[in-house]
Structure formats: structure tokens, C-alpha cells
Amino acid sequence: MSAATDTAPITAPANPIGQSVRDSLVIARRNLIRMTRIPEMVLFGVIQPVMFVVLFTYVFGGSMKIGNTTDPDVYKDFLMAGIFAQTVTFATAGSAAGIADDMQKGLVDRFRSLPMARGAVLTGRTVADLVQTAITLLVLAAVALIVGWRTGSADPTSAGEILAGFALLLLLGYAFTWIGALIGLSVRTPEAATSGGIIWLFPVTFISNAFVDSSQMTPWLRHIAEWNPFSATVQACRELFGNPGVVQSDAWPMQHPVWASLIWSVLIIVVFRTLAVRKYRSAAI
């Protein structure tokens, strides 16, 4: 004789999208709470870009030629869009290190054993990093105003355009955190993730129009800089902020920087989120 046992069938969630959103918000909340318990994470994240603002403004201001002038006030307004963009992209290293740390401690394995959406762990992490980036960007904007940065210094602008510029910056930062997520899942230690998450950002940010006028570069380097996704966002922000240094170029991203910035950021999110979720499903400590 055999005993019959009743078992509850495993069914798919009625609303998988809703479950994915809820699970992602739970993970994001977990990471935000962790952030408040380790305030030095936010503090050090703010100090670095503030140092860049001060150093570039007072060390290089007056020696950089923007258009036909070396006026330090012109360079100050030219510089800030680049500093803002660099700040949001450097959050990539934090994302990579955080995910690698969770992997090393086995936390990701525990999440994978739970009945939750597969991409929720990574989405929640990137959303929490986006909140931290927004806080850093807000503090950085205040510091920029203190050192003399002003919107509308070259062309009139509006509050809506200024907000749109910051929205593009946050979208770019969110896109780059997915690159960091993939790096964090691909290495064995947080130290390797930190190095891997930041070393490639230096050529991306410096071979661009962020800190120098790309029209003064050699032709082959200028071509790379003008098609750099980072440059598109910087160019778009300068237009929206009404700051000097908007480069006149035949390259499509420089002629339509807002659209180019949106397209690049969305493309990066789609590609690297897909790769990161796939890596997450197969990753093992």
C-alpha cells in the first residue's frame, strides 16, 4: 500500500511584472538601509567629485582655451557638465564592488534560492545606487554654485531644461551601473571589482569633450571623442544648462546630443542588463 500525500503545486505568479517590481523595491530598500548604516560610503562618494571641482576649477582654470578665450570663468561653466557626467559614471565602481562583495559573502546565493524574480537582486541594487548618485549630484551642484558655476551663462535656459539635463545625467549613471553589475558578477573579489569597475572609465571620460574642447584634438581622436556616449551626455547638458563650449561638429551625436544621450543610455541598459541577468543566473561562488 502507498500513502497519498497532498502537495501544493508550484505556480507562476499571476503578475510577474508586479512581482519583479516589488522584489526589486525590497532589495533597493535593503541596500538603502545598509547605506544609512555605513555613512562613510556616501561621504567618500561626495568628497571625490568635490575635489575634482576645486582642482580643475582653480588649477586648470585660466590655462584651458575654450573657443577663443582662456577666461577662467568661461572654463568653470564649461567644466561642470563634464564633472557632473564623470561623477555619475564613476558610481560604476561602487556597484561592481557591492555586488562582488555580496557574491563573496554568499548573500546572492541566498537570494537566488528564494522565490523571487531573477533580475530583482540586480535591479534593486542599481536603483539603490541611483539614489546614492542623485544625492551626490545634488551636493555637487551646490558646491558648483558656490565656486561660481551658473546656468544660462552662454545661452538662456529654463528650469525645465535644467531638470532635463540632470535627468540625462542620472540616466547615464544608471546605465553605467549595469556595466558595474556585470563586472561585479564576473570577478572573484570586491577589490578586483573596484579596479575593474573604474580603470576603463578613465579613457572613456578623458577621451571626450568633458574637460577640453574636442575640436582642438587631432582628427582621429576627435572622431572617437565625438562618438563617445559620455560626450553626447556632456554636450546635451551644456546645451540644456546654457553653458559655453557646445562643440560645433558634423558628427550626428554632437548635432543631436539629447537624442544621442537617450539612445546611448537606453542601449547600454538593455545590453548590459541582459548580460548581467544572464550572468547572475549562472554565477557561482
Secondary structure, 3 states (H helix, E strand, C coil): CCCCCCCCCCCCCCCHHHHHHHHHHHHHHHHHHHHHHCHHHHHHHHHHHHHHHHHHHHHHCCCCCECCECCHHHHHHHHHHHHHHHHHHCHHHHHHHHHHHHHHHCHHHHHHCCCCCCCHHHHHHHHHHHHHHHHHHHHHHHHHHHHCCCCCCCCCCCHHHHHHHHHHHHHHHHHHHHHHHHHHHHCCCHHHHHHHHHCCHHHHHHCCCCCCCHHHCCHHHHHHHHCCHHHHHHHHHHHHHCCCCCCCCCCHHHHCHHHHHHHHHHHHHHHHHHHHHHHHHHCCC
